[in-house]
Structures are given as C-alpha cells and as structure tokens.
Amino acid sequence: MVVIQDERLKHLSSLSTFAARIRFCNSQIWERLGSGTGRTVYAYSDTLVVKLAKNAKGVAQNNVESDVCLHQWYGSTVTDVIDADSDDKWLVAERVRKAVAADFKIHFGYPMKDVFGYITRHFDVRERQAFEYEHLTASIIQALDENEQLQDLTNLICNWQMEDIYGVYNDLISKRSWGVGNNRLILMDYGFTKTVCDEHYK
C-alpha cells in the first residue's frame, strides 16, 4: 500500500465519531455508490473508491480487506487496496465495474451458476445446499478444479475463514460482491469472515 497525500483523508481520520465521518463524506463531491450493514462506498476518483466504516462492523471488515498478507497471497483474486486508515476507519481501493452474469462465462469459461455451485460444493461438508450444485457434471467439476483463480479463491476462503460449518458465506456467491477491472473478474467485497460474524453479527 501507499500513503495518498490528500488532506481530506487526513481530516477523515481525525474525526472521532462514525456520524462525523459519514457527514464529512456526504459533504464531499464523492458519489455514493452503495452501502451495506457496515460500510458505505464512495467514488473517490474514476479509478478508486473509499470504503467508509459506519460502525464497528465496517471497521472489522476494513481490517480484513486491508490485510497486507491477504493481498500478497491472493491479490489476483480481490480488488487492490491502495491506502487505509491506521484504525480501519476507511480504506481506498481499486474501483471496478460491477460484474454481470455473462462475465463469469467469459472469465471462468462456465456460467455464474456453475461457478457459484462449485464454490458452494467445495465447502458444503454437511450437504445442506446440494440443490445449488447437483447440476454440476464430473467434467465441469474437473475443469473448475484446474482453474488457478478458483483454487486461489477457495484457499482464500479457507485460510481467512470465510465459511463456517454451514458452508461458504453468501457474500462470496453473490454477483453484487464481484467486479471486473484490468481484465480480471475479482471479489470487491470480501471483508466478512467467521471472526467478523462471531464478534459483530451474533
């Protein structure tokens, strides 16, 4: 990561409350692109976004996404993080186009249903979600087993505990969590882990 020299980001870090930081971001010319339970995403530039934590859930998710080791090992699978507040109040990440279903066929060679079914099957140890992947043939499974990016993704899910005894978390098999940038189909929302779930969602 690099340090972006921008007084606005320094000021954002200096604000002591979630509400104050939200008001500041809303007062800027940054377009609000979307919001979840823990974070709001703003267009920082044509190529970058700001992910602002709006509560402790968002701070925890920013902490995951700004993990240097995660990017060293799985940088080809997720959006790049350029800069981040030292307390994870915000991060600046690569801006990508939201994925559409056709992108999965282009980048993985198989439809989105097959890709998500494959990921679900990999972590469905109790076979509770077999209906999501029972359509997969042995040849499709073998082909996806040989896909390097999908193997990186399953390793990321396992090593960062993005699943539990019930299977992979839904964020990872939702089209809205994926984007396309620099000819890569990658995760742009990947901050939800078992630790985040246990500490902030239960």
C-alpha positions in Angstrom: 0.0 0.0 0.0 1.0 3.6 -0.4 0.1 6.8 1.5 -2.2 9.0 -0.6 -1.3 12.6 0.1 -4.8 14.1 0.5 -5.9 16.4 3.3 -9.4 15.2 3.0 -8.3 11.7 4.0 -6.2 13.0 6.9 -9.2 15.0 8.1 -11.4 12.0 7.8 -9.1 10.1 10.1 -9.1 12.9 12.6 -12.8 12.8 13.1 -13.7 11.0 16.3 -17.2 9.6 15.6 -18.8 7.5 12.9 -21.5 10.1 12.4 -19.0 12.9 11.9 -17.1 10.8 9.3 -20.3 10.0 7.4 -21.3 13.7 7.4 -17.9 14.6 6.0 -18.0 12.1 3.2 -21.6 13.1 2.3 -20.4 16.8 2.2 -17.8 16.0 -0.5 -18.3 15.7 -4.2 -17.8 11.9 -3.9 -20.7 10.0 -5.4 -22.2 7.5 -3.1 -22.0 4.1 -4.9 -23.6 1.8 -2.3 -24.0 0.8 1.3 -24.1 -2.3 3.4 -24.6 -3.1 7.0 -21.1 -1.9 8.0 -19.8 0.4 5.2 -20.7 3.0 2.6 -18.7 3.1 -0.6 -17.9 6.4 -2.3 -16.4 7.2 -5.7 -13.0 8.8 -4.7 -12.0 9.1 -8.4 -12.6 7.4 -11.7 -10.3 4.6 -10.7 -10.6 4.5 -6.8 -13.3 4.2 -4.2 -13.4 5.0 -0.5 -14.9 2.3 1.8 -16.1 4.2 4.9 -16.8 2.2 8.1 -20.1 3.4 9.5 -20.0 1.2 12.6 -17.8 -1.4 14.3 -18.8 -4.0 11.7 -17.4 -1.8 9.0 -14.1 -1.3 10.9 -13.7 -5.0 11.2 -14.4 -5.6 7.5 -12.0 -2.9 6.5 -9.4 -4.6 8.7 -9.8 -7.8 6.8 -9.7 -6.2 3.4 -6.6 -4.1 4.2 -4.6 -7.1 5.4 -1.2 -7.0 3.7 -0.7 -10.8 3.8 -4.1 -11.3 2.2 -3.0 -9.2 -0.8 0.4 -10.7 -1.0 -1.1 -14.2 -1.3 -4.4 -13.6 -3.1 -4.0 -10.2 -4.8 -5.1 -11.7 -8.1 -8.5 -12.7 -6.6 -9.6 -9.4 -4.9 -9.6 -5.7 -5.6 -6.4 -3.9 -4.7 -6.3 -1.8 -1.6 -4.2 1.4 -2.2 -4.3 3.1 1.2 -6.1 2.6 4.6 -6.6 4.4 7.8 -4.4 3.0 10.6 -7.5 2.3 12.7 -9.5 1.0 9.7 -12.0 3.8 9.7 -11.7 3.9 5.9 -9.8 2.4 3.0 -9.1 3.4 -0.6 -9.5 0.5 -3.1 -9.4 -0.1 -6.8 -12.6 0.9 -8.5 -14.0 -1.8 -10.7 -17.1 -2.3 -12.9 -19.9 -4.3 -11.2 -20.0 -7.8 -12.6 -22.8 -9.2 -14.7 -23.7 -12.8 -15.1 -22.0 -13.0 -18.6 -18.7 -12.1 -17.0 -18.4 -15.5 -15.3 -18.6 -17.3 -18.6 -16.0 -15.0 -20.2 -13.5 -15.3 -17.4 -14.1 -18.8 -16.0 -15.4 -20.5 -19.1 -18.6 -21.5 -17.3 -21.8 -19.8 -16.3 -22.2 -18.0 -13.0 -24.5 -20.7 -11.7 -21.7 -23.3 -12.3 -19.0 -21.2 -10.7 -21.1 -20.4 -7.6 -22.3 -24.0 -7.4 -18.7 -25.2 -7.5 -17.7 -22.8 -4.6 -20.7 -23.9 -2.6 -20.0 -27.6 -3.2 -16.4 -27.2 -2.0 -17.4 -26.0 1.4 -20.8 -27.8 1.9 -19.4 -30.6 4.2 -22.9 -31.3 5.5 -24.5 -31.3 2.1 -27.2 -28.9 3.2 -27.0 -27.0 -0.1 -26.7 -29.8 -2.6 -29.5 -28.3 -4.7 -27.1 -25.4 -5.5 -24.6 -27.7 -7.3 -26.3 -31.0 -8.1 -26.4 -29.9 -11.7 -22.6 -29.9 -12.0 -21.2 -32.8 -14.1 -17.9 -34.5 -13.3 -16.3 -32.8 -16.4 -17.3 -29.3 -15.2 -16.0 -30.1 -11.7 -12.7 -31.3 -13.1 -12.4 -28.2 -15.3 -13.0 -25.9 -12.5 -10.7 -27.9 -10.3 -8.0 -26.9 -12.7 -8.8 -23.2 -12.8 -6.0 -21.4 -10.9 -8.0 -18.4 -9.9 -10.8 -20.5 -8.4 -8.2 -22.5 -6.5 -6.8 -19.3 -5.1 -10.3 -18.3 -4.1 -11.1 -21.5 -2.3 -7.7 -21.2 -0.5 -8.6 -17.6 0.5 -12.0 -18.7 1.8 -10.4 -21.4 3.9 -7.3 -19.5 5.2 -9.3 -16.4 6.1 -12.3 -18.4 7.4 -14.9 -17.0 5.1 -17.1 -20.0 5.8 -18.4 -21.9 8.8 -20.0 -25.3 9.5 -22.9 -24.4 7.3 -20.8 -23.5 4.3 -19.4 -20.6 2.5 -20.7 -17.1 3.4 -23.4 -15.8 1.0 -21.4 -12.6 0.1 -18.9 -14.7 -1.8 -21.5 -16.4 -4.0 -23.5 -13.2 -4.8 -22.9 -11.3 -8.0 -23.0 -8.0 -6.2 -19.7 -8.9 -4.5 -17.9 -9.3 -7.8 -16.4 -6.8 -10.2 -14.3 -6.5 -13.3 -11.1 -4.5 -13.5 -8.0 -4.8 -15.7 -9.5 -7.8 -17.4 -9.9 -9.6 -14.1 -13.1 -10.9 -12.5 -12.5 -10.4 -8.8 -14.1 -10.0 -5.4 -14.7 -6.4 -4.4 -16.5 -7.2 -1.2 -14.6 -9.7 0.9 -14.4 -8.4 4.5 -16.9 -10.8 6.0 -15.1 -13.6 7.9 -16.1 -16.0 10.7 -14.4 -13.7 13.2 -16.3 -10.7 11.9 -19.5 -12.7 12.0 -18.9 -14.0 15.5 -17.9 -10.7 17.0 -20.4 -8.4 15.3 -23.3 -10.2 13.8 -24.4 -12.7 16.5 
